[in-house]
Amino acid sequence: MSDFGITSDGFAIKPLQEIINDKAALAREIFGDDIDLRSTSAFRQIMNIVAASDLELWKLGESSYYSCFPSTATGDALDLLGDDLGIPRRALKSHGTVVLTLEGGKNGRSYSIPAGAVVETLSTATDPAVRFRTLQRASLTNQAPTVSVEVEALARGPAGNVAKNAIKQLNPDFARAKLSFDPALVTATNANATMGGENFESDEGYRLAILGRPRTLWTLEAVRSAVIALDGVRDCRLFDPLGGVDVSQSKFSFFSFGRGRFGKQRRVGTPFYFDILVAVAPGFFWESTTGKADGVQDLVNLAVDEVRPISVFPNLRLANDVQIGLRAIIMIQPGHDADAIIGSIKDRLERRVNSLGLGNSVLYSQVIYDCKDVTGLIDIQQLHLRRNPPLMGSIAFGRSPRFNSAVIEFPIGENINLQPDEIAVFHVDSQLIDIQVSNT
């Protein structure tokens, strides 16, 4: 095997000096050993030019070779490999800044708007509203009635590039579900046009999508890959009834096992259902609200249709959001701002908890680590984790969680273990958070 070109270790370019040596040997073979190959000869100059051209051909050969593999291809070559797998390069989301303004609020009240709040342009008979979600939380009062927040479009592509002052309001559907005040009190506007939707994802991100795509058409991995890649899906889990007995079915409790067969093989052509549990990211809607398939539920159905066989249908289920909080007493170093330290604790816990997947437990040790890593904090004592909504169908032995009206408070040192259909959510302005400062 040659030391250059396609080798067992990849493609090796022949160095320029090797190309010149080969051409010099060929010249001596054709014209004789007495040919003038000194650097000052005309023949040597011509040979050097041809050798440099050959080197460019070797470079093109290397580029052509590595363009055949997703791990090394770039640009248009990577696009072609993605097209073969049915994975086009995705457009980016438009970004911008929106100013939220409170008008007519009550004195002494703070109007909290969480990260993921949906703002939008006004819809017309021909153009539907363009929606954006906020990337930062905001708090408005009569004393501080305006705040600027970063936003990104819910949909990818240039449709998210809107002109300045095009964004007007909070989305009414989001406000009814997530806010405790009239959305008409808050107006939204963008002083500058939103930009970025005309661009496409980088080679690095596109390459990861191609390499992570399962090469089998109908497996749980293939379906999960199609679902988790959708915008608005925080996490998902798949449950295949053929993988075991589903004791949650109502017939399980009333079936007479001694008198008949509990199950039988499915006949070809009869419908078969499997479950997909989906957790929705903040700012995205589960059901479509604009008359077109823009809700996460419809998008998942469309994505699964591409990888499911005939007569096999998904049964979509929305995951249960479990709000997480804590009660604790902290001791801070003299000279440090207590509110700033509490804010840092909340920010760290928000990043930690909201990165957990479906069924992942909130670990007491990780919460302690995040809290003690805050500058200016001396100690944290009597830390109790909290959750909401209440637990259902659980049996406790020994110490039990303490129930308040809408809070479950766990003993010191106890983790919050979630069910497979639950996902942890942390809001910095949640009523589940009770952090007190001790001066002793």
GIWOUR-V922492 format. One record per residue. N is the residue number from 1. OMEGA is omega in whole degrees, -180 to 180 (999 if undefined). Layout:
n->N omega->OMEGA
n->N omega->OMEGA
//
This chain:
n->1 omega->-180
n->2 omega->177
n->3 omega->-178
n->4 omega->-176
n->5 omega->-180
n->6 omega->179
n->7 omega->178
n->8 omega->180
n->9 omega->-179
n->10 omega->-178
n->11 omega->180
n->12 omega->179
n->13 omega->175
n->14 omega->-180
n->15 omega->-179
n->16 omega->-178
n->17 omega->177
n->18 omega->178
n->19 omega->179
n->20 omega->180
n->21 omega->179
n->22 omega->-180
n->23 omega->177
n->24 omega->178
n->25 omega->178
n->26 omega->179
n->27 omega->179
n->28 omega->-180
n->29 omega->-177
n->30 omega->-171
n->31 omega->180
n->32 omega->-176
n->33 omega->-177
n->34 omega->178
n->35 omega->-177
n->36 omega->179
n->37 omega->177
n->38 omega->-175
n->39 omega->-179
n->40 omega->-177
n->41 omega->179
n->42 omega->-180
n->43 omega->-180
n->44 omega->179
n->45 omega->178
n->46 omega->-180
n->47 omega->179
n->48 omega->179
n->49 omega->179
n->50 omega->179
n->51 omega->178
n->52 omega->177
n->53 omega->178
n->54 omega->178
n->55 omega->177
n->56 omega->177
n->57 omega->176
n->58 omega->179
n->59 omega->177
n->60 omega->177
n->61 omega->177
n->62 omega->179
n->63 omega->179
n->64 omega->-180
n->65 omega->-176
n->66 omega->176
n->67 omega->-180
n->68 omega->-175
n->69 omega->-179
n->70 omega->-176
n->71 omega->-177
n->72 omega->-178
n->73 omega->178
n->74 omega->172
n->75 omega->-177
n->76 omega->179
n->77 omega->178
n->78 omega->176
n->79 omega->180
n->80 omega->177
n->81 omega->177
n->82 omega->178
n->83 omega->178
n->84 omega->180
n->85 omega->-178
n->86 omega->180
n->87 omega->178
n->88 omega->176
n->89 omega->-174
n->90 omega->173
n->91 omega->177
n->92 omega->178
n->93 omega->178
n->94 omega->-180
n->95 omega->177
n->96 omega->-180
n->97 omega->179
n->98 omega->176
n->99 omega->176
n->100 omega->-176
n->101 omega->178
n->102 omega->179
n->103 omega->177
n->104 omega->178
n->105 omega->179
n->106 omega->177
n->107 omega->179
n->108 omega->-180
n->109 omega->176
n->110 omega->-179
n->111 omega->-174
n->112 omega->177
n->113 omega->-174
n->114 omega->171
n->115 omega->-175
n->116 omega->177
n->117 omega->-175
n->118 omega->172
n->119 omega->-172
n->120 omega->170
n->121 omega->178
n->122 omega->180
n->123 omega->176
n->124 omega->-180
n->125 omega->-177
n->126 omega->-176
n->127 omega->176
n->128 omega->180
n->129 omega->174
n->130 omega->-172
n->131 omega->176
n->132 omega->174
n->133 omega->-179
n->134 omega->180
n->135 omega->-180
n->136 omega->175
n->137 omega->-179
n->138 omega->177
n->139 omega->-176
n->140 omega->174
n->141 omega->176
n->142 omega->178
n->143 omega->177
n->144 omega->-170
n->145 omega->-179
n->146 omega->176
n->147 omega->179
n->148 omega->180
n->149 omega->174
n->150 omega->180
n->151 omega->172
n->152 omega->-179
n->153 omega->176
n->154 omega->-179
n->155 omega->178
n->156 omega->172
n->157 omega->-176
n->158 omega->178
n->159 omega->178
n->160 omega->176
n->161 omega->-178
n->162 omega->-178
n->163 omega->179
n->164 omega->-179
n->165 omega->178
n->166 omega->179
n->167 omega->-171
n->168 omega->-166
n->169 omega->167
n->170 omega->179
n->171 omega->-177
n->172 omega->180
n->173 omega->177
n->174 omega->-178
n->175 omega->180
n->176 omega->-176
n->177 omega->-169
n->178 omega->-175
n->179 omega->-178
n->180 omega->179
n->181 omega->-179
n->182 omega->-178
n->183 omega->178
n->184 omega->178
n->185 omega->-176
n->186 omega->174
n->187 omega->180
n->188 omega->177
n->189 omega->177
n->190 omega->-178
n->191 omega->179
n->192 omega->179
n->193 omega->175
n->194 omega->-174
n->195 omega->174
n->196 omega->-177
n->197 omega->180
n->198 omega->-179
n->199 omega->179
n->200 omega->-177
n->201 omega->-176
n->202 omega->177
n->203 omega->-177
n->204 omega->180
n->205 omega->179
n->206 omega->179
n->207 omega->179
n->208 omega->178
n->209 omega->180
n->210 omega->-179
n->211 omega->-179
n->212 omega->-178
n->213 omega->177
n->214 omega->-179
n->215 omega->177
n->216 omega->-172
n->217 omega->-173
n->218 omega->170
n->219 omega->177
n->220 omega->179
n->221 omega->-180
n->222 omega->179
n->223 omega->-180
n->224 omega->179
n->225 omega->180
n->226 omega->-177
n->227 omega->-174
n->228 omega->180
n->229 omega->-177
n->230 omega->174
n->231 omega->-180
n->232 omega->178
n->233 omega->178
n->234 omega->178
n->235 omega->177
n->236 omega->175
n->237 omega->180
n->238 omega->179
n->239 omega->180
n->240 omega->-178
n->241 omega->180
n->242 omega->179
n->243 omega->-180
n->244 omega->-179
n->245 omega->178
n->246 omega->-175
n->247 omega->178
n->248 omega->179
n->249 omega->-176
n->250 omega->-177
n->251 omega->-176
n->252 omega->-176
n->253 omega->-175
n->254 omega->-176
n->255 omega->178
n->256 omega->-173
n->257 omega->-177
n->258 omega->-173
n->259 omega->-179
n->260 omega->179
n->261 omega->-178
n->262 omega->-179
n->263 omega->178
n->264 omega->-178
n->265 omega->-180
n->266 omega->177
n->267 omega->-178
n->268 omega->180
n->269 omega->178
n->270 omega->-177
n->271 omega->176
n->272 omega->-176
n->273 omega->172
n->274 omega->-174
n->275 omega->171
n->276 omega->178
n->277 omega->-173
n->278 omega->171
n->279 omega->-174
n->280 omega->178
n->281 omega->180
n->282 omega->177
n->283 omega->-180
n->284 omega->-177
n->285 omega->177
n->286 omega->180
n->287 omega->178
n->288 omega->-176
n->289 omega->-175
n->290 omega->-178
n->291 omega->175
n->292 omega->-174
n->293 omega->177
n->294 omega->174
n->295 omega->-178
n->296 omega->-180
n->297 omega->-180
n->298 omega->179
n->299 omega->177
n->300 omega->179
n->301 omega->180
n->302 omega->-180
n->303 omega->-179
n->304 omega->178
n->305 omega->-178
n->306 omega->-174
n->307 omega->-180
n->308 omega->176
n->309 omega->-179
n->310 omega->177
n->311 omega->174
n->312 omega->-170
n->313 omega->177
n->314 omega->172
n->315 omega->-174
n->316 omega->178
n->317 omega->179
n->318 omega->-180
n->319 omega->179
n->320 omega->176
n->321 omega->178
n->322 omega->179
n->323 omega->-178
n->324 omega->176
n->325 omega->179
n->326 omega->171
n->327 omega->-176
n->328 omega->173
n->329 omega->-179
n->330 omega->174
n->331 omega->-176
n->332 omega->179
n->333 omega->179
n->334 omega->178
n->335 omega->179
n->336 omega->-179
n->337 omega->-178
n->338 omega->-180
n->339 omega->179
n->340 omega->179
n->341 omega->178
n->342 omega->177
n->343 omega->178
n->344 omega->177
n->345 omega->-180
n->346 omega->-180
n->347 omega->-180
n->348 omega->180
n->349 omega->177
n->350 omega->178
n->351 omega->-178
n->352 omega->-172
n->353 omega->-176
n->354 omega->174
n->355 omega->-180
n->356 omega->178
n->357 omega->-179
n->358 omega->176
n->359 omega->-179
n->360 omega->-177
n->361 omega->171
n->362 omega->-172
n->363 omega->180
n->364 omega->-177
n->365 omega->179
n->366 omega->177
n->367 omega->177
n->368 omega->-179
n->369 omega->-179
n->370 omega->-179
n->371 omega->-176
n->372 omega->180
n->373 omega->-179
n->374 omega->179
n->375 omega->179
n->376 omega->-180
n->377 omega->178
n->378 omega->-176
n->379 omega->173
n->380 omega->-173
n->381 omega->176
n->382 omega->180
n->383 omega->176
n->384 omega->174
n->385 omega->-179
n->386 omega->176
n->387 omega->177
n->388 omega->11
n->389 omega->-176
n->390 omega->175
n->391 omega->179
n->392 omega->173
n->393 omega->180
n->394 omega->179
n->395 omega->-178
n->396 omega->175
n->397 omega->-177
n->398 omega->-179
n->399 omega->-179
n->400 omega->174
n->401 omega->180
n->402 omega->-177
n->403 omega->166
n->404 omega->-176
n->405 omega->-179
n->406 omega->-175
n->407 omega->168
n->408 omega->180
n->409 omega->-176
n->410 omega->178
n->411 omega->179
n->412 omega->178
n->413 omega->-177
n->414 omega->173
n->415 omega->171
n->416 omega->-180
n->417 omega->-177
n->418 omega->176
n->419 omega->-179
n->420 omega->-179
n->421 omega->179
n->422 omega->177
n->423 omega->-175
n->424 omega->179
n->425 omega->-180
n->426 omega->176
n->427 omega->-176
n->428 omega->-180
n->429 omega->-178
n->430 omega->176
n->431 omega->177
n->432 omega->-176
n->433 omega->179
n->434 omega->180
n->435 omega->-180
n->436 omega->-179
n->437 omega->178
n->438 omega->179
n->439 omega->-178
n->440 omega->999
//
